[in-house]
Amino acid sequence: MNYIIVKNNLVSNYEDDNISIHDQKIIFKKNGDYTLEYVDSCAIHLDIFILDGVTVKLFIWSCNNGLEVENCYQLGEKSNLILFQFYYNKAVDEKVIVNLDGECSKFSQGFSSISLGNEEYHIVVNHNHHKVSSFISNRCIGLNGSKIKFQIDSILKRGNVDCVMDQNTRILTLGEVNATIVPNMFIDEDSVEARHGSVISSFHPEELFYLMSRGISERDAITLLMKGFIFSNLVVDMEKRAKIFRVIQDLRR
């Protein structure tokens, strides 16, 4: 099963050679490409395990929900989680905990969203072994009247050497938006490669001017820039691209 649905806050139990789902616990046992969708859900708690040596590409989709999420990911030795997310929700309060428990485990996240109301995200990545890596990239478009906060905590304790931690968050404001980014790195080890970047801005006037000088209306120019901003952070197939395109097109009507 490569398409997993959380409906009314619950995910159905399932078992095969590749994946095990029981009591809100998902275990990925073999390499694979998966989609996880939240449907009619408001309070989600999942424990997700990536077993030793397993690489998982996971896409999470949520649209028109009012979400409270607390998900925990645990990665084993030489495991790799490539996580992409697209959100367009009424409200979000989400906490994600990533435990890089196995040597040489790797977590990569590309998160894109369009914010309508109050949204708060807290991402905690615990670098619990040697040679583990995390790469976190967030892209959020805040619509007029929205409130957005990202807090990212990358944590490395002494003795876990040769680790990499990378954070990059950008919030793009369309109108009056209350936006906050808190990029934290708690590092107690010298042998580490650490980077972070945070930007809160609106579209550059030069970008709009260039597109409009080519005969594109201001409204269509903003739509094109929104698409570019959202997809700069996602690697998805044509079906998922089409779903996201429809959200943006409907929004701009």
Number of C-alpha atoms within 10 A of each C-alpha: 13 12 11 17 17 17 15 13 19 17 22 12 12 13 12 9 9 13 18 16 18 12 12 17 15 21 18 20 19 16 18 14 14 16 18 17 19 23 17 16 19 17 16 19 18 19 16 18 22 25 21 19 17 20 22 20 16 19 23 17 20 19 19 15 18 20 22 19 19 16 17 18 20 21 27 21 19 20 25 26 22 17 20 22 22 24 21 21 19 16 22 22 17 19 18 18 17 20 21 28 22 22 21 20 30 25 23 17 20 22 22 24 21 24 25 20 18 18 22 17 17 16 18 18 24 20 28 22 23 19 20 29 24 23 18 20 20 20 23 24 25 26 19 15 15 21 19 24 17 22 17 23 18 22 17 23 14 11 13 19 19 16 24 19 22 17 21 17 21 20 26 20 22 16 12 12 19 15 20 16 18 13 17 14 18 11 16 13 14 12 16 18 12 15 12 16 12 16 13 14 12 13 14 8 8 9 13 19 13 12 17 16 11 9 9 15 13 14 12 15 19 19 17 16 15 19 16 11 19 22 19 12 18 20 16 13 8 9 9 15 14 12 11 20 17 12 13 18 13 9 10 11 6
